[in-house]
C-alpha cells in the first residue's frame, strides 16, 4: 500500500521487526483515509469483523431490510 500526501513535517520510527511508525504533521485524517480502499480494509480485517463493527441494525436500515415473518 502506498500513501502520498503533503506534510509540514514527517518522522519515521522503527518499532520492531514488522512495525514502522510514521508521524506526519499538517496532514488531516481525511487526506489519509481518502487513499485507503475498502479492499485494503477487508483484506486486513475479515468480513465478519467489519459487519460486527457496523452492526446488523445499521446494515438493515441502510439496505432498507425488514424481517420476514410467517403468518
C-alpha positions in Angstrom: 0.0 0.0 0.0 1.3 3.4 -0.9 0.1 6.6 0.7 1.1 10.0 -0.7 0.3 13.4 0.9 1.9 16.7 1.6 3.0 17.1 5.1 4.5 20.0 7.0 6.9 17.6 8.7 7.3 13.8 8.7 9.2 11.4 11.0 9.6 7.7 10.6 10.4 5.5 13.6 11.4 1.8 13.6 9.2 -0.1 16.1 10.5 -3.6 15.8 10.6 -6.4 13.3 7.4 -5.6 11.5 6.4 -2.1 12.7 7.1 1.3 11.3 5.5 4.4 12.9 5.0 7.4 10.6 4.3 10.7 12.2 3.1 13.3 9.7 2.3 16.9 10.8 -0.1 19.0 8.8 -2.0 16.1 7.3 -5.7 15.5 8.1 -7.3 12.2 8.7 -9.4 12.7 5.6 -6.3 13.1 3.4 -5.1 9.7 4.6 -8.4 7.9 4.6 -9.3 9.1 1.1 -6.4 6.9 -0.2 -7.5 3.8 1.6 -9.5 1.4 -0.4 -12.3 -0.8 1.0 -10.4 -3.8 -0.4 -7.4 -2.9 1.8 -9.7 -2.8 4.9 -11.4 -6.1 4.0 -8.0 -7.7 3.4 -6.8 -6.6 6.8 -10.0 -7.5 8.7 -12.2 -10.3 7.8 -15.8 -9.7 6.5 -17.5 -10.6 9.8 -15.4 -8.3 11.9 -16.4 -5.4 9.6 -20.1 -6.3 9.8 -19.9 -6.7 13.6 -18.4 -3.2 13.9 -21.1 -1.7 11.7 -23.9 -3.6 13.5 -26.7 -5.6 12.0 -29.3 -2.9 12.7 -27.4 -0.2 10.8 -26.9 -2.6 7.8 -30.6 -3.5 7.8 -31.5 0.2 7.9 -29.0 1.1 5.1 -30.4 -1.6 2.8 -34.0 -1.0 4.0 -34.3 -4.6 5.0 -37.1 -5.9 7.2 -37.7 -9.2 9.0 -39.9 -11.8 7.1 -42.4 -13.4 9.4 -44.7 -16.3 8.6 -48.4 -15.7 9.1 
